[in-house]
Amino acid sequence: MANKQLLTMDFIRSVKPTNRNEEYPDTQQRCFRLYVSKNGAKSYAYRQNKKGGFRTIAPITEKSLAEARKICASWVDAFNSGRDPFKGIDEGRAAVMAARAPKLTVQTAWEEYARKVLTGLSASHRKNMTRSMVKHVLPVFGHRAPNDIARKEWLAFREKHEDKPSEMRQMSTYVTTLFKWMRDQSAYEALVDHLPDFGTIKRKAQPRTRKLTNPEHVRAIYQAFKEVPSRSGGLAAEFKWLSNKRGIEVQRMTIDQVDLSAKRWQLPWVKNKAENIGQPLTVRMVEIIKAAMGNRTYGYVFSTTEGDKPITLGTKLNSQIMEIAKVPHISWHDYRRTFDYFATLDGERWDVLEACKGHKVYKNVAASYGDERALHGFMLQRYEKWQAFCEGEV
């Protein structure tokens, strides 16, 4: 600290910065000084180690020398009378800083999550989560602090979207994922007391029948397979319909299980269902498999990820098929009941029907025919009759 001297504007302008921060005390006003940083910045300041410590009054460009001395004198008088002049100043600055600071809301958390996490996820996940958050969640909760949202508000949000339970379940997953991420971030951790609670998301009641009995409905569904938005989904659904196999078996079909030259599919073992089932393939079934495979030589036959993951024969795809066909709703498993119904009306033998369904008795039925190829001949006839029926030829 330099020696005391009368601070004048000429002196203030003439002071040069040194290799350290310097203070130049004033002889006219107690506790008043000029502060010069080593970078050359100059400010008026107050220093009284036992009463307030060091405080900057203002840069020399913002206050005159006389004004700065007057402020310093008021602070000295306040301390002498037992008051803390900095208390109000500190509270005011804190309020200003709080007003200027960005508020931590669901919106700011989402923007940070999207930038840091979402960009590393799959394109479909990014698209679906962004759509749900931007279209539905953020317009309602984006401006809110995470811990300010009450459970009844999440419940009201769920009730608003109850007519689309699948989408609501998806949104619930996305919001919960975002809140779990916030809980692990230092900036948001204190704002997440609990995860969002949407209550029970009930599946939409879907009137259904156990099977179709109207030939026109059967033909409408068969045509709908070619009109669903997902090409892979349509091919998988058509194959399931024609082959009368379980959905899980069709989903898990891999290229190495299929011998196109022999027109045969060796089904994988499904616990408690079937074992070592050989499926003969009609001409149309072979066409479907080739169309689904494309140029691929490995992986799942029906896939939207180049064979890495199987397609899902789920509620969304089946609902699309029913909507396009405009028929009474049936489940994936009801496809098999419909096949059985019309095959029985046509007088099909029970053992051939059991073999087409892939039940456990398949091995015994095959043995009764003496040769699996003989059984496959009868199965192919049934499949070809079923396809012709679906196409309206019989």
C-alpha positions in Angstrom: 0.0 0.0 0.0 1.3 3.4 -1.0 1.7 6.3 1.4 -1.2 8.6 2.1 -1.6 11.7 -0.1 -4.3 14.1 -1.2 -6.1 12.4 -4.1 -6.6 14.8 -7.1 -7.8 14.1 -10.6 -4.3 15.0 -11.9 -2.7 12.4 -9.6 -5.4 9.8 -10.4 -4.7 10.2 -14.1 -1.0 10.1 -13.7 -0.8 6.8 -11.7 0.6 3.9 -13.6 -0.1 0.2 -12.9 2.6 -1.9 -11.3 3.1 -5.6 -11.2 0.6 -5.9 -8.4 -2.7 -4.3 -7.2 -2.1 -1.0 -5.4 -4.1 1.2 -3.0 -3.5 4.9 -2.6 -5.0 6.3 0.7 -6.5 9.8 0.7 -5.5 12.3 3.3 -8.7 14.2 3.1 -11.3 11.5 3.8 -10.6 8.7 6.2 -10.9 5.1 4.7 -11.1 6.6 1.2 -8.5 5.5 -1.4 -7.7 5.0 -5.1 -7.5 1.3 -6.2 -5.4 0.5 -9.2 -5.2 -3.1 -10.5 -2.1 -4.5 -12.1 -4.1 -4.5 -15.3 -4.6 -0.7 -15.1 -8.2 -0.5 -14.0 -8.8 2.4 -11.6 -11.6 2.6 -9.0 -12.5 4.5 -5.9 -12.6 2.3 -2.8 -13.3 2.1 0.9 -11.1 0.2 3.4 -11.6 -0.2 7.1 -10.5 -3.7 8.1 -12.5 -3.8 11.4 -15.6 -2.1 9.9 -16.6 -3.5 6.6 -13.3 -4.5 5.2 -12.6 -3.5 1.5 -15.4 -2.3 -0.8 -15.2 -0.8 -4.3 -17.3 2.4 -4.5 -17.2 2.8 -8.3 -14.8 3.0 -11.3 -13.4 6.5 -11.8 -15.3 6.8 -15.0 -18.7 6.3 -13.3 -18.4 8.6 -10.3 -16.6 12.0 -9.7 -14.0 12.3 -7.1 -16.3 14.4 -4.9 -19.2 12.0 -5.2 -16.9 9.0 -4.3 -15.6 10.9 -1.2 -19.2 11.7 -0.1 -20.2 8.0 -0.4 -17.2 6.9 1.6 -18.0 9.5 4.3 -21.6 8.2 4.6 -20.3 4.7 5.1 -17.8 5.8 7.8 -20.6 7.8 9.6 -22.9 4.7 9.4 -20.4 2.4 11.0 -19.6 5.0 13.7 -23.3 5.1 14.6 -23.6 1.3 14.8 -25.2 0.7 11.4 -24.0 -1.6 8.6 -24.3 0.4 5.3 -23.4 -2.6 3.2 -26.3 -4.8 4.4 -28.9 -3.0 2.1 -26.3 -2.8 -0.7 -25.6 -6.5 -0.5 -29.3 -7.4 -0.4 -29.9 -5.2 -3.4 -27.1 -6.7 -5.4 -28.3 -10.2 -4.5 -31.7 -9.4 -5.8 -30.3 -8.0 -9.0 -28.1 -11.0 -9.5 -31.0 -13.3 -8.8 -33.1 -11.5 -11.4 -30.3 -11.6 -13.9 -29.5 -15.3 -13.3 -31.3 -17.8 -15.6 -34.1 -19.5 -13.9 -33.8 -23.3 -13.7 -37.0 -24.7 -15.2 -38.1 -27.8 -17.0 -37.5 -25.9 -20.2 -33.8 -25.1 -19.4 -33.3 -28.7 -18.2 -34.7 -30.1 -21.4 -32.5 -27.8 -23.5 -29.4 -28.9 -21.6 -30.4 -32.6 -21.7 -31.1 -32.4 -25.5 -27.7 -30.9 -26.0 -25.7 -33.2 -23.8 -27.6 -36.5 -23.9 -30.2 -36.7 -26.6 -27.7 -36.1 -29.4 -26.0 -39.4 -28.6 -29.2 -41.5 -28.9 -30.8 -43.0 -32.0 -32.5 -40.8 -34.6 -35.9 -42.4 -33.9 -35.5 -41.8 -30.2 -34.5 -38.2 -30.7 -37.4 -37.6 -33.0 -40.0 -39.2 -30.8 -38.8 -37.7 -27.5 -38.4 -34.2 -29.0 -41.9 -34.4 -30.5 -43.5 -35.4 -27.2 -41.6 -32.9 -25.1 -42.1 -29.9 -27.5 -45.7 -30.6 -28.5 -47.2 -31.8 -25.2 -45.0 -31.4 -22.1 -43.1 -28.1 -22.4 -46.1 -26.0 -23.3 -47.7 -27.0 -20.0 -44.7 -27.4 -17.7 -41.7 -25.8 -19.5 -41.8 -22.5 -17.5 -42.1 -24.3 -14.1 -39.4 -25.2 -11.6 -39.3 -29.0 -11.4 -40.1 -29.1 -7.7 -43.0 -26.7 -8.0 -45.1 -29.2 -10.0 -47.6 -31.0 -7.8 -48.8 -34.6 -8.3 -52.3 -33.5 -9.1 -50.9 -31.5 -12.1 -49.2 -34.7 -13.5 -52.4 -36.6 -12.9 -54.4 -33.9 -14.8 -51.9 -34.1 -17.6 -52.4 -37.9 -17.8 -56.2 -37.5 -17.8 -56.0 -35.0 -20.7 -54.1 -37.7 -22.8 -56.0 -40.8 -21.6 -57.6 -41.3 -25.1 -54.1 -42.1 -26.4 -52.6 -44.4 -23.7 -49.6 -45.6 -25.8 -48.5 -42.1 -26.4 -49.1 -41.2 -22.7 -47.0 -44.1 -21.6 -44.2 -42.9 -23.9 -44.5 -39.3 -22.6 -44.3 -40.6 -19.0 -41.1 -42.5 -19.8 -39.6 -39.4 -21.4 -40.5 -37.0 -18.6 -39.3 -39.5 -15.9 -36.0 -40.0 -17.8 -35.5 -36.2 -17.9 -36.2 -35.8 -14.1 -33.8 -38.7 -13.3 -31.1 -36.9 -15.3 -31.8 -33.7 -13.4 -31.5 -35.5 -10.1 -27.9 -36.4 -11.1 -26.9 -32.9 -12.0 -25.5 -30.5 -9.4 -27.5 -27.5 -10.8 -30.8 -29.3 -10.7 -30.4 -31.9 -7.9 -32.0 -29.6 -5.2 -35.0 -29.0 -7.5 -36.0 -32.7 -7.8 -37.6 -33.8 -4.6 -39.4 -36.7 -6.2 -40.0 -38.1 -9.7 -43.3 -37.2 -11.6 -46.2 -39.5 -10.7 -48.7 -39.9 -13.5 -50.7 -42.6 -11.6 -52.0 -45.6 -13.6 -52.0 -45.2 -17.3 -54.8 -47.6 -18.4 -54.9 -49.3 -21.7 -57.7 -48.0 -23.9 -60.6 -50.4 -23.9 -60.6 -52.1 -27.3 -63.7 -54.0 -28.3 -62.6 -57.3 -29.9 -63.8 -60.6 -31.2 -62.0 -63.9 -30.7 -61.8 -64.5 -34.5 -63.2 -63.3 -37.8 -66.0 -65.3 -39.4 -66.9 -63.0 -42.3 -64.9 -63.8 -45.5 -65.0 -60.2 -46.5 -63.3 -59.2 -43.3 -60.6 -61.7 -43.9 -59.9 -60.3 -47.4 -60.0 -56.7 -46.1 -57.3 -57.6 -43.5 -55.2 -59.4 -46.1 -55.3 -56.3 -48.3 -54.5 -54.0 -45.4 -51.1 -55.6 -44.9 -50.0 -54.0 -48.1 -51.2 -50.5 -47.0 -49.7 -50.1 -43.5 -47.1 -47.3 -43.3 -44.3 -49.7 -42.1 -43.2 -51.9 -45.1 -41.4 -54.3 -42.8 -44.3 -54.4 -40.4 -46.7 -55.2 -43.3 -44.5 -58.0 -44.6 -44.1 -59.5 -41.1 -47.9 -59.3 -40.5 -48.7 -60.9 -43.9 -46.2 -63.7 -43.2 -47.7 -64.4 -39.8 -51.2 -64.4 -41.3 -50.3 -66.8 -44.1 -48.1 -69.2 -42.0 -50.4 -69.3 -38.9 -47.3 -69.0 -36.7 -47.0 -67.2 -33.4 -45.9 -63.6 -33.4 -42.8 -64.3 -31.3 -41.7 -67.0 -33.8 -42.1 -64.6 -36.8 -40.3 -61.8 -35.0 -37.3 -64.1 -34.1 -37.0 -65.6 -37.6 -33.4 -65.1 -38.7 -31.9 -65.5 -42.1 -29.8 -68.5 -41.1 -33.0 -70.4 -40.2 -34.4 -70.2 -43.7 -33.5 -72.4 -46.7 -35.0 -70.6 -49.6 -33.9 -73.3 -52.1 -35.6 -76.0 -50.1 -38.5 -73.6 -49.3 -38.2 -74.5 -45.6 -37.9 -72.6 -42.3 -36.5 -74.3 -39.3 -38.3 -72.6 -36.4 -36.4 -71.8 -33.2 -37.3 -73.6 -30.0 -39.9 -71.7 -28.0 -40.1 -72.9 -24.4 -43.4 -74.8 -23.5 -44.6 -74.2 -27.1 -42.8 -76.1 -29.8 -39.5 -77.8 -30.6 -37.9 -78.7 -33.9 -40.7 -77.5 -36.0 -40.1 -77.4 -39.8 -42.2 -74.9 -41.7 -42.8 -75.4 -45.4 -42.9 -72.2 -47.4 -45.3 -71.4 -50.2 -44.2 -69.3 -53.2 -45.7 -66.1 -51.6 -44.0 -66.8 -48.2 -40.7 -67.0 -50.1 -41.4 -63.7 -51.9 -42.2 -62.1 -48.5 -38.9 -63.3 -47.0 -36.9 -62.1 -49.9 -38.6 -58.7 -49.9 -37.9 -58.3 -46.2 -34.3 -59.5 -46.4 -33.3 -57.3 -49.4 -29.5 -57.8 -49.9 -28.8 -58.7 -46.3 -27.2 -62.1 -45.5 -27.5 -62.1 -41.7 -29.6 -61.0 -38.9 -33.4 -61.0 -38.4 -35.5 -61.4 -41.5 -38.1 -58.8 -40.4 -36.2 -55.7 -39.2 -36.0 -52.0 -39.5 -32.4 -51.8 -38.3 -30.6 -53.7 -41.0 -31.2 -57.0 -39.2 -29.7 -56.0 -35.9 -33.0 -56.0 -34.0 -36.3 -57.8 -34.8 -39.4 -55.9 -35.7 -42.1 -55.6 -33.1 -45.5 -57.1 -33.8 -47.2 -54.8 -31.3 -50.5 -53.1 -30.6 -49.7 -50.0 -32.8 -49.1 -52.0 -35.9 -52.1 -54.3 -35.4 -54.4 -51.3 -34.7 -53.3 -49.7 -37.9 -54.2 -52.9 -39.8 -57.6 -53.0 -38.2 -58.2 -49.4 -38.9 -57.3 -49.7 -42.6 -59.3 -52.9 -43.0 -62.3 -51.4 -41.1 -63.0 -54.8 -39.4 -63.8 -55.8 -35.8 -60.7 -55.7 -33.7 -58.8 -59.0 -33.3 -55.5 -59.6 -31.5 -52.4 -61.1 -33.1 -53.2 -64.4 -31.5 -56.7 -64.2 -33.0 -55.1 -64.5 -36.4 -54.5 -68.1 -35.6 -58.1 -68.7 -34.4 -59.4 -67.2 -37.7 -57.1 -69.5 -39.7 -58.4 -72.5 -37.7 -62.0 -71.5 -38.1 -62.0 -71.3 -41.9 -59.7 -74.4 -42.2 -62.2 -76.4 -40.1 -65.1 -75.2 -42.2 -63.2 -76.4 -45.3 -62.9 -79.9 -43.7 -59.2 -79.8 -42.9 -57.8 -82.8 -41.0 -57.1 -82.1 -37.3 -53.5 -83.4 -37.5 -52.6 -81.1 -40.4 -54.2 -78.2 -38.6 -52.2 -79.0 -35.4 -49.0 -79.1 -37.6 -49.8 -75.8 -39.2 -50.2 -74.3 -35.7 -46.8 -75.6 -34.6 -48.1 -77.4 -31.5 -46.1 -80.0 -29.6 -47.8 -82.8 -31.3 -46.0 -81.8 -34.5 -43.4 -84.5 -34.1 -46.0 -87.2 -33.5 -48.0 -86.1 -36.5 -44.9 -86.0 -38.7 -44.0 -89.5 -37.5 -47.5 -90.8 -38.3 -47.0 -89.7 -41.9 -43.8 -91.6 -42.0 -41.8 -88.6 -43.5 -41.9 -84.9 -42.6 -41.9 -84.1 -46.4 -45.2 -86.0 -46.7 -46.7 -83.9 -43.9 -45.3 -80.7 -45.5 -47.2 -81.6 -48.7 -50.5 -81.5 -46.9 -49.5 -78.4 -45.0 -48.6 -76.6 -48.2 -52.0 -77.4 -49.6 -53.7 -75.9 -46.6 -51.5 -72.7 -46.8 -52.1 -72.3 -50.5 -55.9 -72.8 -50.1 -55.8 -70.2 -47.3 -54.0 -67.7 -49.5 -56.4 -68.2 -52.3 -59.3 -67.7 -50.0 -57.8 -64.5 -48.6 -57.3 -63.2 -52.2 -60.9 -64.0 -53.0 -60.2 -66.8 -55.5 -62.3 -69.3 -53.7 
